[in-house]
Amino acid sequence: MTSNDARNERETPDPATALRPRLPSPLQEVVDDRFTRYGVRLLLKRDDLIHPDLVGNKWRKLAPNLRAAAARPLLTFGGAYSNHLRATAAAGRLLGLETIGVVRGEELADRPLNPSLARCSADGMRLHFIDRSMYRHKAERETLTGILRAADAEEAYVVPEGGSNSLAVRGCRALGEELRGRADVVAVACGTGGTLAGLAAGLAPGQRALGIPVLKGGFLTAEVTALQTRAFGARRGTWSLDDRFHFGGYARTTPELEAFATDFASRHGLPVERLYVAKLLYGLVTLTREGAFPRGTTVAAVITGRPFP
Ligand SMILES: Cc1ncc(COP(=O)(O)O)c(C=O)c1O
């Protein structure tokens, strides 16, 4: 029996059948005078309700990769608080799939696991810590081969950091398709840009997508274009980025943003994830105040995550 035969014998259950995601995700209108005053309707696309463990864009990106892994161990990358690592670990537990998380920061190996990595480990993910310089070069072939060897995972199916490969981008196209005819502008927070790349491709002509990067650096236009080209052969849909709402960079915040998120949560009963969703909603309030959306515009904000306790 070849290793392929063995793999097929213990096929992973299909994620959509085994995990029963709530799709299409709910679309809810919220009444907020910071929008209504300017004649703008705000809708929340509640991707955070798709699945309790594969929250938001994690479902859309991971489901096609879980299928493609075809029972091989799944190896992926992330920082110490990565939502993507937690979702991958949970998927592994739910589907009986071996998972390996390559974590940025060799020094973390000697410290007690933080709550996020502890959750990954409790879900059965094997953690492999690497130094930051190697982590930066992880997409290069030789470095990756070395990492797989050191992690004893040479047979693994590899998913990049943030989960944004072509399968994931195509998976996110369904988010746009679910919003066809429902909004004029669809806004989403961006890390790697994979969700925006797919979302924009799924929208109908006349709709546009707006990305709010949470990382500093202004590199995402090229990145999203490259992701779309790899996934679809060319740039797709109408999309743009507004780089003004990263609050200093990834995981950076200010008392003002924190107060905004707390207030939004209590006004609308929405658990506001702080690393991405708070910056998106803050950006939309600001853009509306600036007159970026003509009266009569319907804006849908994609709620891509939920706070991690
Ligand atoms: C909650 C949340 N929202 C948005 C994003 C950004 O997604 P992307 O990396 O596809 O831009 C992430 C990162 O994966 C995330 O965890």
The ligand as a Gaussian input file, in Angstrom:
#p B3LYP/6-31G(d) Opt

LIG

0 1
 C      -10.262000      38.880000      12.547000
 C       -9.506000      39.074000      11.288000
 N       -9.958000      39.961000      10.392000
 C       -9.305000      40.201000       9.232000
 C       -8.145000      39.520000       8.922000
 C       -7.434000      39.878000       7.659000
 O       -7.496000      38.901000       6.717000
 P       -6.470000      38.889000       5.514000
 O       -5.169000      38.379000       6.063000
 O       -7.082000      37.964000       4.548000
 O       -6.319000      40.267000       4.996000
 C       -7.634000      38.580000       9.821000
 C       -6.386000      37.841000       9.516000
 O       -6.382000      36.736000       9.108000
 C       -8.327000      38.331000      11.032000
 O       -7.887000      37.459000      11.947000

